[in-house]
Amino acid sequence: MKTLREKLLILALPSLLILAVYVNWFNSPLQKDVQKTDNELRALKGKVGSPGVLAQKGARLTQVNNEGKQLREQYAELERDWKTLVGIDGPPRSEKIEDLADLLKRHGLSVVEQAQETGREGAVPPALEAVTKRMGDRKPQVWRLRLRGTYVNMFRALTELTKGEPAITPLGLTMKEAPLYGDTREWSLVVWI
């Protein structure tokens, strides 16, 4: 007959054998994976830092995104202003010439002759080459206008011309020698339209 001790050993021995097999074959590789995952988690926590640091970084990212949005809006506004200033989105050139003639008449100047410059005289000045490259298909033209009027009238017309519309840029102004009598002069105004 078997003793109680032998009976307990017969029952416990297979359990111990199964436990030893489980520890050696299944638990060790799983333990390595758990250890590897735990190390990766610690490394990520080290990179990210505390939740407070993470919240600060999130707030800074939001702030940078808002600043980027504002800069894009400012750029779009400046681009619209640029197009208006150089006349890309403005009225056609013929309207600008008519507006210029009206401006000169309002200031007591009479147009004797107006013509588009050709050849070397019609070339865009080197200082404005960079501007013309950005204008695309609507390249500017150089026009010469011969005018008659007083110095004060010419001064007032040029002052108004530099204040905006129409988008015309004066490039040069010459005055013929003054006659002995009267204050009317003959002027040659070169503009960029």
C-alpha positions as CSV (number, residue, x, y, z in Angstrom):
1,M,0.0,0.0,0.0
2,K,1.0,3.5,-0.8
3,T,1.6,6.0,1.9
4,L,0.1,9.4,2.0
5,R,3.5,10.9,1.1
6,E,3.7,8.8,-2.0
7,K,0.2,9.7,-3.0
8,L,0.9,13.4,-2.7
9,L,4.2,13.0,-4.7
10,I,2.3,11.2,-7.5
11,L,-0.2,14.1,-7.7
12,A,2.4,16.9,-7.3
13,L,5.2,15.6,-9.4
14,P,3.3,15.9,-12.8
15,S,2.2,19.4,-11.8
16,L,5.8,20.4,-10.9
17,L,7.0,18.9,-14.2
18,I,4.4,20.9,-16.2
19,L,5.3,24.1,-14.3
20,A,9.0,23.6,-15.1
21,V,8.3,23.1,-18.8
22,Y,6.1,26.2,-18.8
23,V,8.7,28.4,-17.2
24,N,11.5,27.2,-19.5
25,W,9.7,27.1,-22.8
26,F,6.9,29.7,-22.6
27,N,7.6,32.1,-19.8
28,S,11.2,33.0,-20.7
29,P,10.5,34.2,-24.3
30,L,7.4,36.0,-23.1
31,Q,9.4,37.6,-20.3
32,K,12.0,38.9,-22.8
33,D,9.1,40.5,-24.9
34,V,7.7,42.0,-21.7
35,Q,11.1,43.4,-20.7
36,K,11.7,44.8,-24.3
37,T,8.2,46.5,-24.3
38,D,8.9,47.9,-20.8
39,N,12.2,49.3,-21.9
40,E,10.6,50.9,-25.0
41,L,7.9,52.4,-22.8
42,R,10.5,53.9,-20.5
43,A,12.5,55.3,-23.5
44,L,9.3,57.0,-24.9
45,K,8.4,58.4,-21.5
46,G,12.0,59.8,-21.3
47,K,11.6,61.5,-24.7
48,V,8.2,62.9,-24.1
49,G,8.7,63.8,-20.5
50,S,6.0,64.5,-18.0
51,P,2.4,65.1,-19.0
52,G,3.0,68.8,-18.2
53,V,5.8,69.1,-20.7
54,L,3.6,67.3,-23.3
55,A,0.8,69.8,-22.7
56,Q,3.3,72.7,-23.1
57,K,4.5,71.3,-26.4
58,G,0.9,70.9,-27.6
59,A,0.1,74.5,-26.6
60,R,3.3,75.7,-28.5
61,L,2.3,73.7,-31.5
62,T,-1.1,75.3,-31.5
63,Q,0.5,78.8,-31.2
64,V,2.9,78.1,-34.1
65,N,0.0,76.9,-36.2
66,N,-2.0,80.1,-35.5
67,E,1.0,82.2,-36.3
68,G,1.5,80.3,-39.6
69,K,-2.2,80.9,-40.4
70,Q,-1.8,84.6,-39.7
71,L,1.3,84.8,-41.9
72,R,-0.4,83.1,-44.8
73,E,-3.3,85.6,-44.5
74,Q,-0.9,88.5,-44.4
75,Y,0.9,87.1,-47.4
76,A,-2.4,86.8,-49.3
77,E,-3.3,90.4,-48.4
78,L,0.1,91.6,-49.5
79,E,-0.2,89.7,-52.8
80,R,-3.6,91.3,-53.5
81,D,-2.1,94.8,-52.6
82,W,0.8,94.0,-55.0
83,K,-1.5,93.1,-57.8
84,T,-3.5,96.2,-57.3
85,L,-0.4,98.4,-57.0
86,V,1.1,97.2,-60.3
87,G,-2.2,97.1,-62.0
88,I,-2.4,93.3,-62.7
89,D,-6.0,93.2,-61.3
90,G,-6.7,96.8,-62.2
91,P,-8.4,98.4,-65.2
92,P,-7.1,97.9,-68.7
93,R,-4.2,100.0,-69.9
94,S,-6.4,102.1,-72.2
95,E,-8.5,103.1,-69.1
96,K,-5.4,104.0,-67.2
97,I,-4.3,106.3,-70.0
98,E,-7.7,108.0,-70.1
99,D,-7.6,108.4,-66.3
100,L,-4.1,110.0,-66.6
101,A,-5.4,112.4,-69.2
102,D,-8.4,113.3,-67.0
103,L,-6.0,113.8,-64.0
104,L,-3.8,116.1,-66.1
105,K,-6.8,118.1,-67.4
106,R,-8.2,118.5,-63.8
107,H,-4.9,120.2,-62.9
108,G,-4.9,122.6,-65.9
109,L,-2.4,120.7,-68.1
110,S,-3.1,120.2,-71.7
111,V,-1.9,117.1,-73.5
112,V,-0.1,118.1,-76.7
113,E,1.0,114.6,-77.7
114,Q,1.0,111.1,-76.2
115,A,2.7,108.0,-77.6
116,Q,4.1,104.7,-76.5
117,E,7.8,104.6,-76.5
118,T,9.5,102.0,-78.7
119,G,13.0,100.7,-79.0
120,R,15.5,101.6,-76.4
121,E,13.4,104.5,-75.0
122,G,10.5,102.1,-74.4
123,A,12.6,99.6,-72.5
124,V,11.9,99.1,-68.9
125,P,14.6,100.7,-66.7
126,P,17.0,98.2,-65.1
127,A,15.9,99.2,-61.6
128,L,12.4,97.9,-62.4
129,E,13.4,94.6,-64.1
130,A,12.7,92.6,-61.0
131,V,9.3,94.1,-60.7
132,T,8.3,93.3,-64.3
133,K,9.3,89.7,-63.9
134,R,6.7,89.3,-61.2
135,M,4.0,90.9,-63.3
136,G,3.5,87.9,-65.6
137,D,1.7,88.5,-68.9
138,R,0.7,92.1,-68.2
139,K,4.1,93.7,-68.9
140,P,4.3,97.5,-68.4
141,Q,4.7,99.9,-71.2
142,V,6.6,103.2,-71.2
143,W,4.7,106.2,-72.5
144,R,5.8,109.8,-73.3
145,L,3.4,112.7,-72.9
146,R,4.1,116.2,-74.1
147,L,2.1,118.7,-71.9
148,R,1.6,122.4,-71.5
149,G,0.9,124.0,-68.2
150,T,2.3,125.9,-65.3
151,Y,4.9,124.6,-62.8
152,V,2.3,124.7,-60.0
153,N,-0.2,122.7,-62.1
154,M,2.5,120.1,-62.9
155,F,3.5,119.8,-59.3
156,R,-0.1,119.2,-58.2
157,A,-0.7,116.6,-60.9
158,L,2.4,114.7,-60.0
159,T,1.5,114.9,-56.3
160,E,-1.9,113.3,-57.0
161,L,-0.3,110.8,-59.4
162,T,1.9,109.4,-56.7
163,K,-1.0,108.9,-54.3
164,G,-2.3,105.7,-56.0
165,E,-4.9,105.3,-58.7
166,P,-4.4,105.0,-61.6
167,A,-1.5,102.7,-61.1
168,I,1.0,104.7,-63.2
169,T,4.6,105.3,-62.2
170,P,6.4,108.5,-63.4
171,L,9.9,107.7,-64.7
172,G,11.0,111.1,-65.9
173,L,10.0,114.7,-66.3
174,T,11.8,117.4,-68.4
175,M,10.8,121.0,-69.0
176,K,11.7,123.0,-72.1
177,E,13.4,126.3,-71.6
178,A,11.0,128.9,-70.3
179,P,9.8,131.6,-72.7
180,L,10.6,135.2,-71.8
181,Y,6.9,136.0,-71.1
182,G,4.1,134.0,-69.4
183,D,4.3,131.1,-66.9
184,T,3.2,128.3,-69.2
185,R,5.8,125.7,-69.9
186,E,6.1,122.7,-72.1
187,W,6.8,119.4,-70.3
188,S,7.8,115.9,-71.3
189,L,6.5,113.3,-68.9
190,V,7.6,109.7,-69.2
191,V,5.4,107.2,-67.3
192,W,5.3,103.5,-66.8
193,I,1.8,102.1,-67.4
